[in-house]
Every structure is written in C-alpha cells, then in structure tokens.
Amino acid sequence: MQLQQLAYFVAVAETRHFTQAAERMRVAQPSLSKQIKALEDDLGAPLFSRARGNVTLTPAGEALLPLARRMLADADTARREVAELAGLRRGRVRLGATPSLCAGLLADALARFHLTYPGIELLVEEGGSRDLVRTLARGQLDLALIIMPLQSDDPALVTEEILRENLVVATPSSQAPRKPYLRIEDLRGTPLVMFRRGYDLREATLTACRQAGFEPRYAVEGGEMDAVLRFVESGLGVAVVPSMVLDGRPGLAGTPLAPPGLRRTIALAHRKDVEPTRAARAFRDTLLFFLAEASHESTLPQGLELIAK
C-alpha cells in the first residue's frame, strides 16, 4: 500500500468519477485506474462498485476512506515537521474554532501570532464544536478550540481547559427584559432562534429547557452564528448565545440567566497520537500568553474568564 495509491483512492471516493479524480491528481486516467486496481489487489477486496457508470464505495471502500484520509493527513504533517526542522519552511497551523470565538476573541490572538511568526501559514476552520472534534480526529486540524465536556468518549484527544464563558439570552434591544436576570423557565412558550445540529449551543439550550420541564418552541432553526443574531435582531425570536458575540451589535441586548446561569468551558485540543508541530506549539504558547495578558489587564471579551493554571 502506497500513499500515492491512497491519494488516488480518496480522490475517486470524493468525486465519484475516475476521470475527474485523474484531473484533480494531474495524472492520466489509465494510470490512476491501474493504481486503484493494484491497491484493491493488495487489500484483497474491491473498493468501488462501477455499475451503469455510477461509481460508489463498496463496504471495504467505506471502511478504508476515513483511515486513508487520516494517513494522508499524518503524512502531510510529518513532511511539514521535517521541513521545519530542516529550515526549508516556516510551517503551518490548521486551527479550528467555534463561530463565537472567531468573532469575539481569535482575531486579536491570530494577529499577535502573525506579527511574531509572519512566515507561518494560518488556516482557520470555523464550525460547531462537535464538527471540529470529528475534523480534528481525522487529522485535518492541528489544534481546535472546542467546548467541554466532549460529547463522545473518544480517548484520542488531549484537551486543555483554558476559558469559562457565560451564556445570555439575546433579544432585540427594543424588547430587552426590564429585569437583571431571566430564568430558563421564562423561555417556556417563547419563540427561539435555534442553531443548526452540531452546535453545542443548541444542545446546551435544549438540555437546560428540558431540565426545567419543557420543550422549547422554535421560531426558526438551522442557522450559523451570524444568521442567528440577525434573525434575533429582526424580531423572529430570542436565542441563547455567548455574551461576547453581542459586542458591537447595538441592535441586540443580552440578559444573563439567573444564578448559577449557564456557563461552558472552552478547551484547546489536539490528537493524542500525533505530537503537534513546532508551529502549532508556538501558536498554543502565543494564545495562552495573550489570554493571560488580557485577563491581567481586564480586556478579555465580556463574559469570558481565564481558568487559572
């Protein structure tokens, strides 16, 4: 089994077309087909079904695909790490983060890192915490800022808790409640703007409502962070969001939930079986120093608290 064969296999699996896969890999289609056949012979099982011009994965192909993606990602990481040590490249950091962190915290930390390490390429993937955990486990990210606790018992990740974050009820400013706190029970019957599946904020809201003895009523669901905030601004309903995402949005008001309220813990995660590259470790150090400095100077975004080390 060769890495090139695995790359050809993944290309065919993603395009479901041998000619398009060959174009993506910049190789002649007969050569790609020959390498796929050699891989199938080596594994002792067909990887694709080619019925009536349709290319689909066989059960063996379905089993191989996540493993092949992970092996290719690990090989790419190894090449870059060796290149760093050899002084051939400065490196790359692939970072995942939730939309609230991208909007309210990460930009300043990335700017600090880029100023210190201008030659290191930064790739940021924005998504819900559950989605980021899966992407990280597949080897497609070096680090991810995720929400704890993990929604699975996957032992393959190392997590470092770094921040606590308060959640508030976002309403249009003109409809802000005339009291300092709301209770979860106050949301009974209130139309909610709900995030799409895969967002931990969705699960946190659902869990809190159900623990209070009711099922939430949806005005609209399925949005990303910016869409949810815009829907709330337009008066469609209210939403439970991190307080820091309301900065710079005068059309929205955030009302805390009655103590103990709703809080969540943010952690920095990486795969246990792959040591982060030097570039990734440098980003971790820069981020933690930035957060410690902001906490000391009381400039952390509203609702964030640094977890003491």
N, C-alpha and C positions, 0 to 999 in steps of 0.2 A: 504494500500500500504506500503510495507516494502522495506528498502534499499537493502536487500538481493535479493528480487524479481527483483528489478530494475537492479541489477548487473547481474543476470541471463539473463534478457531480453536483456541487452546490449551485453552480450557475444554471445547470439544466433544471434542477429542482425549483429554483426561483422563477425561471422564465417559462417552464413547462414547454420548452421548444429547443430542439438541438441546434437549429441554425442560429437563432437569436443568442443562445448561450455561446456558440462559437464566435459570434461577432463581439459579444461582451468580453470574451477572453482573448480576442485578437488571434485566433488560430483557425486553421481550415476545419470545416465541419467533419470531414472524414477522420482527421487526426483526433478530434475530440471524441467522436464515437468510438474510435479504436481504444482510447484510453479508458473510457467508461466500460467498455467490454472487458478490458484487462482487469479493471477493478472488480467487476462482477465475478470474473473467473477466480480472482484471488480470494474473494469473500465467500464464494460458493453459493451465491444467490443472486437472482435478478433484482435490480434496484428500480427499474422503471417498467411500466406497462405501456405498450405502444399500440393501443387498439384504435383502429379507424382514424389514425392521425392525431389522436389525443395522447399526450404524454402525462402519465400520472405516476405517483410513487407507489411502489409495492410496500407491503408491510416491512420488508427488510430496508427499503429506502427510507421509510418513515422513521425507523429506529436509528438509522445512520445519520440523518440530517442534523439533529442537534449536536451530535458528537463531532461531526465533520466541521460544523461552524465553530465549535469550541476549539478544536485542534488547530484550525487555521488562525483563529484569533490569538491563541497562545504562541503559535509560531511567529506571527507578526510582532507580538510583544517581545519575544526573545530576540528577534532581529534588531528591533529598535534599542533594546537594552544593551546589546553588544555594540551597536553603533555608537551609543552614548559613551561607553567605556573606551571605545577606540577613538573618540573625539571626532567622529565623522558627521554626527548630527547632534543637535541640541536636545532633541526629544519631542515628546508629545504627551499631552494629558487628555484623556477622554473622561469627562465628568458628567454624571447625571445629577439632576436636582429637580425638586418639585417646582411647579409654577410660582408658588408664593415666595419661595426662596430666590428664584431667578428675578422676580420683580422687586423684592424688597431687601435683599442682602448681598446676593452673589456678585452683582456688577462691580461694587467697590472692591471686594476681595480679589476678583479677577484683574481689575485694573492695577492693584498693588502687585500681584504676581507678575503681570506682563511688564510692569516697569522694572522689576528686579530681574526677570528672565525673559528678555524680549525675543530670544531665539526659539523659545519653546512654543510649539503649536498648541492651541487650546480648542478642543471640540466639546461643546456642551449639548447634552440631550435633555430636553425638558419632558417630564411626564409624571404620572401618578406614582406613588411610592411602590405599589405592587408591581407595576410595569418595570420600574427601574431595577427592582430586585431580580426579576427574571432576566433582564438585559445584562446585568452585572454577572449573574451566574453563568450566562452563556459566553462570557469573556469579551463582550463588546464594549465594556466600560472598564476603566482602571479604578475609579472611585465613584461613589454615589452618596449624596446626602438624602437619607431616607427617614421614614417615620417609624419609630418603635412603639410597641413591640412588633417584630416580624409577624406576618400573617401565616407563615409556614414554619416548620421545624427544620428547615434546611440548615445543616451544620457546616455548609461550605463557605459561609461568610463570616468575616471578622467585623464586629461593629464597635464603634467608639462613641458613646453618648456625649454630645457637646453643647446642646442648647435645649431649653424648655420654652414652649411657645403657648401663649394664651389664645383661645378662640373666642370670637364675639359674634353677636347677631347683627348682620349688616342690613340696614334699611335705607330707603331714600331719606336724605336729610330732612325733608319737609314732613316726614312721617316718623321721626325719631321718637321713641317712647319717652314720656315725661317722668322717668324714674331711673335711678342709677343702675339698677340691675334688672335682668329678666330671669325667670326660671324656665327650665326646659318645658314645664307644663304649660307655660304661656304660649308655646308654639302649637299646642293642640288646635287643630282646625285652621291654622294659619297657612296660606299657600307658601310653599317652599320652592325656591330655585335650587335644584339639586345637581351636583356634579355627575359626570358620567361614571360608569362602572370602572373600577381600577383605581379610583381616587380614594385615599384613606379618609379624606374629609367626608365623603359620602358614608363610609362605614361608621365613622365616629358619630355622625349626626343620627343615623338610623339606630345605632346602639343606644345612644342617650335617650331618644324618643321612646324606644321600646322598653327601656328600663323604667321610664316614667309611666308606662302603661298605655301607650297609644301608638298607632301607626301614623306617620306623617302624611300630610296631604301635599301633593306636588302641583305647582303651577306649571313648571316646565322642568325637564331633566335632560341630562346628557351633555352639559356644557363643559368647556375648559374654564380656567380661572377668569380670563378676561371677559369671556361671554357671560359667565355667571354674574360678575359685577355689573356689567352693562344691563343685564336683564333686571337686576335689583334696582338699578338707577331708574329704569323705565317704569317701575312700579308693578312689575309682574308678581313679585313676592319678596320674601326675605331669604337670607342664606347664612349659614354658619361658616365663618371664614377666619383665617388668621388676622389678628388686628393689624399687622404691619402692611397688609396689602391695601389698606384704606388710606395710607399716606398719599397725599397729592390728589385725592378724589373728593372734592368739596361737595359733590352731589350725594355722597354716602355718609352715613353715621354708623358707628359701631357701639353696641351696648353690651357690656360684659354680662356673663351669666352669673347668677347668684353663687357665692362661695359654696363649695370649692370650685365651682365652674367647670369648664372643660379646658384641659391642657394636653399638649402632646410633646413628645420628646424627639428631638432630631439627632440622628447619629450619622457619622461618616463611616462608610462600609467599603470593604474590598474583599476579594476572594481569598480564602484561607490557603488554597493550594498553589497560589501564584504570588510571589513577593512583588509588591508594587515597584514600578521602575523608579529610578532616581528622580525623574521629573515629577512623578506622582507623589513621591515622598516630599519633594520640595514644595509642591502645592499644599500638601497637608500642613507642613510646618508654617507656611505663609498664612494659611487660613486661620490656624489656631492662634498665631501671634496677632493677626488682625482682629479676631474676636476678643482676645484678652485686652488688647489696647482699647477697643471700642467700649468694652464693659467698664474698664477703669475710667474712661472719660465720659461715661454715661451717654454714648452716642449710638448704642445699639438701637435698631428699629423698635418702635413701640410694641410691647407685648413679648419681647424676647429676653431671656435670662440665661447667662452663661453658666454651665454646670462646672462647679469648682473641681479642679484636678488635684 
